[in-house]
Amino acid sequence: MNKSQFEHWSKTRTKGFIQYVLFNSISILFVVFTIRFIVHSINSDEVSMIDFIIEQSLEMVVILLVLPFSFWCSWVIQEARYEKEKRQKVSRS
């Protein structure tokens, strides 16, 4: 973990685990939905918005259930790297 990554994670971890997981999960879900909506709008054969939402709802629910686990894993990995770097900095000084 380099200095900028260490400082960025220091700021991120002060905001907390819940905010990290929720913000990232909702952000990615929004981006995925928006991209799918744009593609649907371009390629649409007069399919209504309601039909589009119904088609996408199951996939969006699955994504919303899977993403928090992936960000939880990301949190655990980043936290371990942060703690390791912090211990190394203490031992160097």
Biopython code that builds the backbone (N, CA, C, O; Angstrom):
import numpy as np
from Bio.PDB.StructureBuilder import StructureBuilder

atoms = [
    (1, "MET", "N", (0.859, -1.170, 0.000)),
    (1, "MET", "CA", (0.000, 0.000, 0.000)),
    (1, "MET", "C", (0.905, 1.232, 0.000)),
    (1, "MET", "O", (1.705, 1.427, 0.915)),
    (2, "ASN", "N", (0.767, 2.056, -1.036)),
    (2, "ASN", "CA", (1.600, 3.249, -1.077)),
    (2, "ASN", "C", (0.995, 4.367, -0.222)),
    (2, "ASN", "O", (-0.079, 4.207, 0.359)),
    (3, "LYS", "N", (1.693, 5.485, -0.156)),
    (3, "LYS", "CA", (1.295, 6.573, 0.748)),
    (3, "LYS", "C", (-0.087, 7.130, 0.408)),
    (3, "LYS", "O", (-0.894, 7.371, 1.307)),
    (4, "SER", "N", (-0.365, 7.337, -0.875)),
    (4, "SER", "CA", (-1.668, 7.903, -1.249)),
    (4, "SER", "C", (-2.807, 6.922, -0.954)),
    (4, "SER", "O", (-3.881, 7.334, -0.517)),
    (5, "GLN", "N", (-2.574, 5.622, -1.191)),
    (5, "GLN", "CA", (-3.593, 4.620, -0.866)),
    (5, "GLN", "C", (-3.833, 4.577, 0.643)),
    (5, "GLN", "O", (-4.971, 4.462, 1.098)),
    (6, "PHE", "N", (-2.752, 4.670, 1.408)),
    (6, "PHE", "CA", (-2.851, 4.653, 2.867)),
    (6, "PHE", "C", (-3.678, 5.834, 3.355)),
    (6, "PHE", "O", (-4.567, 5.672, 4.192)),
    (7, "GLU", "N", (-3.386, 7.026, 2.831)),
    (7, "GLU", "CA", (-4.124, 8.223, 3.246)),
    (7, "GLU", "C", (-5.585, 8.154, 2.809)),
    (7, "GLU", "O", (-6.482, 8.532, 3.563)),
    (8, "HIS", "N", (-5.825, 7.667, 1.578)),
    (8, "HIS", "CA", (-7.205, 7.547, 1.094)),
    (8, "HIS", "C", (-7.999, 6.578, 1.967)),
    (8, "HIS", "O", (-9.142, 6.861, 2.326)),
    (9, "TRP", "N", (-7.402, 5.440, 2.311)),
    (9, "TRP", "CA", (-8.118, 4.472, 3.144)),
    (9, "TRP", "C", (-8.326, 5.022, 4.552)),
    (9, "TRP", "O", (-9.341, 4.728, 5.183)),
    (10, "SER", "N", (-7.380, 5.815, 5.051)),
    (10, "SER", "CA", (-7.553, 6.437, 6.370)),
    (10, "SER", "C", (-8.807, 7.301, 6.391)),
    (10, "SER", "O", (-9.581, 7.266, 7.348)),
    (11, "LYS", "N", (-9.002, 8.075, 5.328)),
    (11, "LYS", "CA", (-10.202, 8.928, 5.234)),
    (11, "LYS", "C", (-11.461, 8.088, 5.061)),
    (11, "LYS", "O", (-12.489, 8.360, 5.681)),
    (12, "THR", "N", (-11.371, 7.068, 4.217)),
    (12, "THR", "CA", (-12.532, 6.221, 3.957)),
    (12, "THR", "C", (-12.979, 5.487, 5.212)),
    (12, "THR", "O", (-14.175, 5.399, 5.491)),
    (13, "ARG", "N", (-12.028, 4.962, 5.964)),
    (13, "ARG", "CA", (-12.397, 4.162, 7.135)),
    (13, "ARG", "C", (-12.982, 5.019, 8.252)),
    (13, "ARG", "O", (-13.726, 4.506, 9.087)),
    (14, "THR", "N", (-12.660, 6.326, 8.287)),
    (14, "THR", "CA", (-13.257, 7.188, 9.310)),
    (14, "THR", "C", (-14.752, 7.384, 9.066)),
    (14, "THR", "O", (-15.507, 7.648, 10.002)),
    (15, "LYS", "N", (-15.179, 7.255, 7.805)),
    (15, "LYS", "CA", (-16.607, 7.386, 7.489)),
    (15, "LYS", "C", (-17.406, 6.177, 7.949)),
    (15, "LYS", "O", (-18.608, 6.277, 8.192)),
    (16, "GLY", "N", (-16.741, 5.038, 8.068)),
    (16, "GLY", "CA", (-17.400, 3.854, 8.602)),
    (16, "GLY", "C", (-17.736, 2.801, 7.567)),
    (16, "GLY", "O", (-17.850, 3.068, 6.370)),
    (17, "PHE", "N", (-17.887, 1.601, 8.080)),
    (17, "PHE", "CA", (-18.157, 0.421, 7.259)),
    (17, "PHE", "C", (-19.512, 0.504, 6.554)),
    (17, "PHE", "O", (-19.609, 0.248, 5.354)),
    (18, "ILE", "N", (-20.548, 0.861, 7.299)),
    (18, "ILE", "CA", (-21.910, 0.890, 6.731)),
    (18, "ILE", "C", (-21.997, 1.886, 5.586)),
    (18, "ILE", "O", (-22.549, 1.577, 4.530)),
    (19, "GLN", "N", (-21.453, 3.079, 5.793)),
    (19, "GLN", "CA", (-21.505, 4.083, 4.729)),
    (19, "GLN", "C", (-20.718, 3.617, 3.505)),
    (19, "GLN", "O", (-21.151, 3.828, 2.372)),
    (20, "TYR", "N", (-19.571, 2.987, 3.727)),
    (20, "TYR", "CA", (-18.751, 2.483, 2.624)),
    (20, "TYR", "C", (-19.531, 1.459, 1.801)),
    (20, "TYR", "O", (-19.586, 1.559, 0.575)),
    (21, "VAL", "N", (-20.122, 0.498, 2.456)),
    (21, "VAL", "CA", (-20.845, -0.574, 1.760)),
    (21, "VAL", "C", (-22.091, -0.028, 1.075)),
    (21, "VAL", "O", (-22.328, -0.318, -0.098)),
    (22, "LEU", "N", (-22.887, 0.757, 1.790)),
    (22, "LEU", "CA", (-24.132, 1.263, 1.203)),
    (22, "LEU", "C", (-23.868, 2.209, 0.043)),
    (22, "LEU", "O", (-24.484, 2.078, -1.014)),
    (23, "PHE", "N", (-22.959, 3.161, 0.228)),
    (23, "PHE", "CA", (-22.680, 4.134, -0.828)),
    (23, "PHE", "C", (-22.168, 3.439, -2.090)),
    (23, "PHE", "O", (-22.646, 3.722, -3.189)),
    (24, "ASN", "N", (-21.214, 2.547, -1.941)),
    (24, "ASN", "CA", (-20.661, 1.865, -3.107)),
    (24, "ASN", "C", (-21.686, 0.951, -3.778)),
    (24, "ASN", "O", (-21.768, 0.908, -5.005)),
    (25, "SER", "N", (-22.460, 0.227, -2.987)),
    (25, "SER", "CA", (-23.466, -0.679, -3.561)),
    (25, "SER", "C", (-24.537, 0.090, -4.321)),
    (25, "SER", "O", (-24.886, -0.271, -5.445)),
    (26, "ILE", "N", (-25.054, 1.143, -3.713)),
    (26, "ILE", "CA", (-26.112, 1.925, -4.357)),
    (26, "ILE", "C", (-25.570, 2.657, -5.578)),
    (26, "ILE", "O", (-26.261, 2.773, -6.591)),
    (27, "SER", "N", (-24.344, 3.148, -5.489)),
    (27, "SER", "CA", (-23.744, 3.837, -6.635)),
    (27, "SER", "C", (-23.607, 2.913, -7.832)),
    (27, "SER", "O", (-23.970, 3.285, -8.948)),
    (28, "ILE", "N", (-23.095, 1.730, -7.614)),
    (28, "ILE", "CA", (-22.918, 0.786, -8.724)),
    (28, "ILE", "C", (-24.270, 0.337, -9.261)),
    (28, "ILE", "O", (-24.439, 0.205, -10.473)),
    (29, "LEU", "N", (-25.229, 0.101, -8.380)),
    (29, "LEU", "CA", (-26.567, -0.288, -8.835)),
    (29, "LEU", "C", (-27.166, 0.817, -9.712)),
    (29, "LEU", "O", (-27.773, 0.530, -10.744)),
    (30, "PHE", "N", (-26.999, 2.056, -9.308)),
    (30, "PHE", "CA", (-27.513, 3.185, -10.089)),
    (30, "PHE", "C", (-26.840, 3.257, -11.460)),
    (30, "PHE", "O", (-27.511, 3.469, -12.470)),
    (31, "VAL", "N", (-25.532, 3.083, -11.497)),
    (31, "VAL", "CA", (-24.798, 3.129, -12.771)),
    (31, "VAL", "C", (-25.254, 1.993, -13.689)),
    (31, "VAL", "O", (-25.503, 2.210, -14.875)),
    (32, "VAL", "N", (-25.362, 0.803, -13.145)),
    (32, "VAL", "CA", (-25.797, -0.349, -13.958)),
    (32, "VAL", "C", (-27.204, -0.109, -14.508)),
    (32, "VAL", "O", (-27.458, -0.342, -15.690)),
    (33, "PHE", "N", (-28.113, 0.355, -13.655)),
    (33, "PHE", "CA", (-29.480, 0.607, -14.095)),
    (33, "PHE", "C", (-29.511, 1.699, -15.162)),
    (33, "PHE", "O", (-30.228, 1.580, -16.155)),
    (34, "THR", "N", (-28.741, 2.754, -14.958)),
    (34, "THR", "CA", (-28.718, 3.867, -15.913)),
    (34, "THR", "C", (-28.195, 3.415, -17.268)),
    (34, "THR", "O", (-28.777, 3.753, -18.299)),
    (35, "ILE", "N", (-27.113, 2.661, -17.280)),
    (35, "ILE", "CA", (-26.563, 2.167, -18.543)),
    (35, "ILE", "C", (-27.564, 1.255, -19.242)),
    (35, "ILE", "O", (-27.762, 1.354, -20.453)),
    (36, "ARG", "N", (-28.189, 0.373, -18.481)),
    (36, "ARG", "CA", (-29.191, -0.520, -19.083)),
    (36, "ARG", "C", (-30.374, 0.274, -19.634)),
    (36, "ARG", "O", (-30.917, -0.063, -20.686)),
    (37, "PHE", "N", (-30.767, 1.323, -18.926)),
    (37, "PHE", "CA", (-31.886, 2.143, -19.383)),
    (37, "PHE", "C", (-31.525, 2.875, -20.677)),
    (37, "PHE", "O", (-32.344, 2.958, -21.592)),
    (38, "ILE", "N", (-30.311, 3.400, -20.754)),
    (38, "ILE", "CA", (-29.880, 4.092, -21.970)),
    (38, "ILE", "C", (-29.838, 3.129, -23.149)),
    (38, "ILE", "O", (-30.316, 3.449, -24.237)),
    (39, "VAL", "N", (-29.265, 1.949, -22.928)),
    (39, "VAL", "CA", (-29.215, 0.942, -24.000)),
    (39, "VAL", "C", (-30.635, 0.533, -24.396)),
    (39, "VAL", "O", (-30.933, 0.379, -25.580)),
    (40, "HIS", "N", (-31.489, 0.363, -23.426)),
    (40, "HIS", "CA", (-32.879, 0.002, -23.707)),
    (40, "HIS", "C", (-33.572, 1.101, -24.516)),
    (40, "HIS", "O", (-34.313, 0.811, -25.455)),
    (41, "SER", "N", (-33.333, 2.341, -24.156)),
    (41, "SER", "CA", (-33.960, 3.465, -24.865)),
    (41, "SER", "C", (-33.505, 3.526, -26.316)),
    (41, "SER", "O", (-34.299, 3.827, -27.208)),
    (42, "ILE", "N", (-32.232, 3.242, -26.552)),
    (42, "ILE", "CA", (-31.705, 3.286, -27.912)),
    (42, "ILE", "C", (-32.243, 2.127, -28.741)),
    (42, "ILE", "O", (-32.596, 2.302, -29.907)),
    (43, "ASN", "N", (-32.304, 0.951, -28.141)),
    (43, "ASN", "CA", (-32.703, -0.260, -28.874)),
    (43, "ASN", "C", (-34.171, -0.627, -28.700)),
    (43, "ASN", "O", (-34.591, -1.706, -29.121)),
    (44, "SER", "N", (-34.929, 0.222, -28.109)),
    (44, "SER", "CA", (-36.311, -0.089, -27.758)),
    (44, "SER", "C", (-37.198, -0.270, -28.982)),
    (44, "SER", "O", (-37.116, 0.480, -29.955)),
    (45, "ASP", "N", (-38.038, -1.276, -28.904)),
    (45, "ASP", "CA", (-39.077, -1.487, -29.909)),
    (45, "ASP", "C", (-40.420, -1.158, -29.271)),
    (45, "ASP", "O", (-41.339, -1.976, -29.239)),
    (46, "GLU", "N", (-40.498, 0.052, -28.773)),
    (46, "GLU", "CA", (-41.726, 0.531, -28.130)),
    (46, "GLU", "C", (-42.108, -0.293, -26.897)),
    (46, "GLU", "O", (-43.291, -0.483, -26.613)),
    (47, "VAL", "N", (-41.112, -0.772, -26.178)),
    (47, "VAL", "CA", (-41.369, -1.470, -24.922)),
    (47, "VAL", "C", (-41.561, -0.405, -23.856)),
    (47, "VAL", "O", (-40.762, 0.526, -23.753)),
    (48, "SER", "N", (-42.604, -0.537, -23.070)),
    (48, "SER", "CA", (-42.913, 0.497, -22.090)),
    (48, "SER", "C", (-41.903, 0.492, -20.936)),
    (48, "SER", "O", (-41.203, -0.492, -20.696)),
    (49, "MET", "N", (-41.856, 1.604, -20.247)),
    (49, "MET", "CA", (-40.958, 1.759, -19.106)),
    (49, "MET", "C", (-41.311, 0.757, -18.007)),
    (49, "MET", "O", (-40.422, 0.207, -17.358)),
    (50, "ILE", "N", (-42.577, 0.526, -17.803)),
    (50, "ILE", "CA", (-43.028, -0.435, -16.785)),
    (50, "ILE", "C", (-42.504, -1.826, -17.105)),
    (50, "ILE", "O", (-42.010, -2.522, -16.218)),
    (51, "ASP", "N", (-42.608, -2.234, -18.360)),
    (51, "ASP", "CA", (-42.098, -3.547, -18.764)),
    (51, "ASP", "C", (-40.592, -3.641, -18.561)),
    (51, "ASP", "O", (-40.077, -4.672, -18.128)),
    (52, "PHE", "N", (-39.896, -2.559, -18.875)),
    (52, "PHE", "CA", (-38.454, -2.532, -18.681)),
    (52, "PHE", "C", (-38.100, -2.701, -17.207)),
    (52, "PHE", "O", (-37.211, -3.481, -16.868)),
    (53, "ILE", "N", (-38.779, -1.988, -16.346)),
    (53, "ILE", "CA", (-38.511, -2.074, -14.903)),
    (53, "ILE", "C", (-38.819, -3.466, -14.383)),
    (53, "ILE", "O", (-38.063, -4.004, -13.575)),
    (54, "ILE", "N", (-39.909, -4.051, -14.829)),
    (54, "ILE", "CA", (-40.266, -5.411, -14.409)),
    (54, "ILE", "C", (-39.195, -6.403, -14.858)),
    (54, "ILE", "O", (-38.803, -7.289, -14.100)),
    (55, "GLU", "N", (-38.722, -6.246, -16.104)),
    (55, "GLU", "CA", (-37.663, -7.130, -16.615)),
    (55, "GLU", "C", (-36.381, -7.013, -15.784)),
    (55, "GLU", "O", (-35.719, -8.013, -15.503)),
    (56, "GLN", "N", (-36.054, -5.820, -15.408)),
    (56, "GLN", "CA", (-34.788, -5.565, -14.723)),
    (56, "GLN", "C", (-34.853, -5.775, -13.211)),
    (56, "GLN", "O", (-33.812, -5.907, -12.567)),
    (57, "SER", "N", (-36.034, -5.807, -12.644)),
    (57, "SER", "CA", (-36.167, -5.816, -11.191)),
    (57, "SER", "C", (-35.490, -7.015, -10.522)),
    (57, "SER", "O", (-34.812, -6.842, -9.510)),
    (58, "LEU", "N", (-35.654, -8.205, -11.054)),
    (58, "LEU", "CA", (-35.038, -9.377, -10.437)),
    (58, "LEU", "C", (-33.510, -9.269, -10.472)),
    (58, "LEU", "O", (-32.837, -9.545, -9.479)),
    (59, "GLU", "N", (-32.980, -8.870, -11.610)),
    (59, "GLU", "CA", (-31.529, -8.721, -11.714)),
    (59, "GLU", "C", (-31.017, -7.634, -10.772)),
    (59, "GLU", "O", (-29.963, -7.789, -10.155)),
    (60, "MET", "N", (-31.753, -6.551, -10.662)),
    (60, "MET", "CA", (-31.336, -5.461, -9.771)),
    (60, "MET", "C", (-31.365, -5.906, -8.304)),
    (60, "MET", "O", (-30.496, -5.524, -7.521)),
    (61, "VAL", "N", (-32.344, -6.696, -7.942)),
    (61, "VAL", "CA", (-32.419, -7.211, -6.574)),
    (61, "VAL", "C", (-31.231, -8.131, -6.295)),
    (61, "VAL", "O", (-30.623, -8.057, -5.227)),
    (62, "VAL", "N", (-30.902, -8.997, -7.255)),
    (62, "VAL", "CA", (-29.758, -9.890, -7.089)),
    (62, "VAL", "C", (-28.475, -9.083, -6.956)),
    (62, "VAL", "O", (-27.644, -9.363, -6.092)),
    (63, "ILE", "N", (-28.318, -8.087, -7.809)),
    (63, "ILE", "CA", (-27.132, -7.222, -7.729)),
    (63, "ILE", "C", (-27.074, -6.532, -6.377)),
    (63, "ILE", "O", (-26.011, -6.453, -5.762)),
    (64, "LEU", "N", (-28.212, -6.032, -5.912)),
    (64, "LEU", "CA", (-28.250, -5.337, -4.625)),
    (64, "LEU", "C", (-27.937, -6.265, -3.455)),
    (64, "LEU", "O", (-27.432, -5.814, -2.427)),
    (65, "LEU", "N", (-28.231, -7.551, -3.601)),
    (65, "LEU", "CA", (-27.910, -8.512, -2.549)),
    (65, "LEU", "C", (-26.457, -8.975, -2.598)),
    (65, "LEU", "O", (-25.867, -9.278, -1.560)),
    (66, "VAL", "N", (-25.878, -9.032, -3.793)),
    (66, "VAL", "CA", (-24.503, -9.520, -3.952)),
    (66, "VAL", "C", (-23.475, -8.424, -3.671)),
    (66, "VAL", "O", (-22.447, -8.694, -3.049)),
    (67, "LEU", "N", (-23.731, -7.218, -4.109)),
    (67, "LEU", "CA", (-22.750, -6.142, -3.965)),
    (67, "LEU", "C", (-22.307, -5.879, -2.524)),
    (67, "LEU", "O", (-21.110, -5.704, -2.297)),
    (68, "PRO", "N", (-23.207, -5.842, -1.545)),
    (68, "PRO", "CA", (-22.720, -5.608, -0.182)),
    (68, "PRO", "C", (-21.701, -6.643, 0.282)),
    (68, "PRO", "O", (-20.768, -6.308, 1.014)),
    (69, "PHE", "N", (-21.870, -7.892, -0.134)),
    (69, "PHE", "CA", (-20.896, -8.916, 0.247)),
    (69, "PHE", "C", (-19.548, -8.664, -0.415)),
    (69, "PHE", "O", (-18.501, -8.848, 0.206)),
    (70, "SER", "N", (-19.574, -8.243, -1.675)),
    (70, "SER", "CA", (-18.309, -7.961, -2.348)),
    (70, "SER", "C", (-17.624, -6.753, -1.720)),
    (70, "SER", "O", (-16.399, -6.741, -1.594)),
    (71, "PHE", "N", (-18.383, -5.743, -1.326)),
    (71, "PHE", "CA", (-17.773, -4.581, -0.681)),
    (71, "PHE", "C", (-17.357, -4.895, 0.758)),
    (71, "PHE", "O", (-16.419, -4.291, 1.279)),
    (72, "TRP", "N", (-18.045, -5.829, 1.392)),
    (72, "TRP", "CA", (-17.592, -6.286, 2.708)),
    (72, "TRP", "C", (-16.220, -6.947, 2.572)),
    (72, "TRP", "O", (-15.319, -6.688, 3.370)),
    (73, "CYS", "N", (-16.068, -7.803, 1.556)),
    (73, "CYS", "CA", (-14.760, -8.440, 1.314)),
    (73, "CYS", "C", (-13.700, -7.399, 1.007)),
    (73, "CYS", "O", (-12.572, -7.493, 1.492)),
    (74, "SER", "N", (-14.054, -6.421, 0.215)),
    (74, "SER", "CA", (-13.126, -5.344, -0.118)),
    (74, "SER", "C", (-12.708, -4.593, 1.138)),
    (74, "SER", "O", (-11.537, -4.249, 1.300)),
    (75, "TRP", "N", (-13.665, -4.339, 2.025)),
    (75, "TRP", "CA", (-13.372, -3.648, 3.284)),
    (75, "TRP", "C", (-12.378, -4.456, 4.120)),
    (75, "TRP", "O", (-11.403, -3.913, 4.638)),
    (76, "VAL", "N", (-12.636, -5.745, 4.241)),
    (76, "VAL", "CA", (-11.775, -6.614, 5.050)),
    (76, "VAL", "C", (-10.350, -6.627, 4.482)),
    (76, "VAL", "O", (-9.381, -6.527, 5.234)),
    (77, "ILE", "N", (-10.229, -6.749, 3.176)),
    (77, "ILE", "CA", (-8.910, -6.785, 2.544)),
    (77, "ILE", "C", (-8.188, -5.446, 2.724)),
    (77, "ILE", "O", (-7.019, -5.411, 3.107)),
    (78, "GLN", "N", (-8.886, -4.360, 2.449)),
    (78, "GLN", "CA", (-8.265, -3.036, 2.587)),
    (78, "GLN", "C", (-7.885, -2.756, 4.040)),
    (78, "GLN", "O", (-6.835, -2.172, 4.306)),
    (79, "GLU", "N", (-8.720, -3.163, 4.959)),
    (79, "GLU", "CA", (-8.435, -2.947, 6.382)),
    (79, "GLU", "C", (-7.203, -3.732, 6.806)),
    (79, "GLU", "O", (-6.380, -3.231, 7.573)),
    (80, "ALA", "N", (-7.068, -4.966, 6.312)),
    (80, "ALA", "CA", (-5.889, -5.779, 6.629)),
    (80, "ALA", "C", (-4.627, -5.140, 6.056)),
    (80, "ALA", "O", (-3.593, -5.089, 6.723)),
    (81, "ARG", "N", (-4.715, -4.657, 4.825)),
    (81, "ARG", "CA", (-3.558, -3.987, 4.219)),
    (81, "ARG", "C", (-3.206, -2.714, 4.987)),
    (81, "ARG", "O", (-2.030, -2.409, 5.184)),
    (82, "TYR", "N", (-4.220, -1.978, 5.417)),
    (82, "TYR", "CA", (-4.015, -0.741, 6.174)),
    (82, "TYR", "C", (-3.334, -1.032, 7.511)),
    (82, "TYR", "O", (-2.365, -0.369, 7.879)),
    (83, "GLU", "N", (-3.844, -2.021, 8.227)),
    (83, "GLU", "CA", (-3.270, -2.366, 9.532)),
    (83, "GLU", "C", (-1.823, -2.856, 9.382)),
    (83, "GLU", "O", (-0.964, -2.524, 10.199)),
    (84, "LYS", "N", (-1.564, -3.637, 8.345)),
    (84, "LYS", "CA", (-0.201, -4.118, 8.100)),
    (84, "LYS", "C", (0.733, -2.936, 7.846)),
    (84, "LYS", "O", (1.831, -2.881, 8.400)),
    (85, "GLU", "N", (0.304, -2.003, 7.017)),
    (85, "GLU", "CA", (1.118, -0.816, 6.710)),
    (85, "GLU", "C", (1.315, 0.044, 7.952)),
    (85, "GLU", "O", (2.395, 0.591, 8.173)),
    (86, "LYS", "N", (0.273, 0.159, 8.756)),
    (86, "LYS", "CA", (0.365, 0.951, 9.991)),
    (86, "LYS", "C", (1.379, 0.334, 10.954)),
    (86, "LYS", "O", (2.171, 1.048, 11.569)),
    (87, "ARG", "N", (1.351, -0.994, 11.082)),
    (87, "ARG", "CA", (2.332, -1.677, 11.943)),
    (87, "ARG", "C", (3.753, -1.484, 11.413)),
    (87, "ARG", "O", (4.688, -1.285, 12.189)),
    (88, "GLN", "N", (3.909, -1.543, 10.096)),
    (88, "GLN", "CA", (5.231, -1.345, 9.507)),
    (88, "GLN", "C", (5.743, 0.080, 9.741)),
    (88, "GLN", "O", (6.933, 0.285, 9.980)),
    (89, "LYS", "N", (4.848, 1.047, 9.669)),
    (89, "LYS", "CA", (5.259, 2.439, 9.912)),
    (89, "LYS", "C", (5.684, 2.636, 11.355)),
    (89, "LYS", "O", (6.639, 3.362, 11.632)),
    (90, "VAL", "N", (4.973, 1.989, 12.282)),
    (90, "VAL", "CA", (5.331, 2.102, 13.712)),
    (90, "VAL", "C", (6.670, 1.438, 13.962)),
    (90, "VAL", "O", (7.488, 1.962, 14.718)),
    (91, "SER", "N", (6.909, 0.292, 13.340)),
    (91, "SER", "CA", (8.170, -0.415, 13.565)),
    (91, "SER", "C", (9.361, 0.310, 12.931)),
    (91, "SER", "O", (10.490, 0.173, 13.403)),
    (92, "ARG", "N", (9.116, 1.081, 11.865)),
    (92, "ARG", "CA", (10.175, 1.854, 11.217)),
    (92, "ARG", "C", (10.609, 3.047, 12.062)),
    (92, "ARG", "O", (11.770, 3.453, 12.021)),
    (93, "SER", "N", (9.676, 3.606, 12.826)),
    (93, "SER", "CA", (10.020, 4.801, 13.596)),
    (93, "SER", "C", (10.491, 4.513, 14.989)),
    (93, "SER", "O", (10.810, 5.438, 15.737)),
]
sb = StructureBuilder()
sb.init_structure("model")
sb.init_model(0)
sb.init_chain("A")
sb.init_seg("    ")
for serial, (resi, resn, name, xyz) in enumerate(atoms, 1):
    if name == "N":
        sb.init_residue(resn, " ", resi, " ")
    sb.init_atom(name, np.array(xyz, "f"), 0.0, 1.0, " ", f" {name:<3s}", serial, name[0])
structure = sb.get_structure()
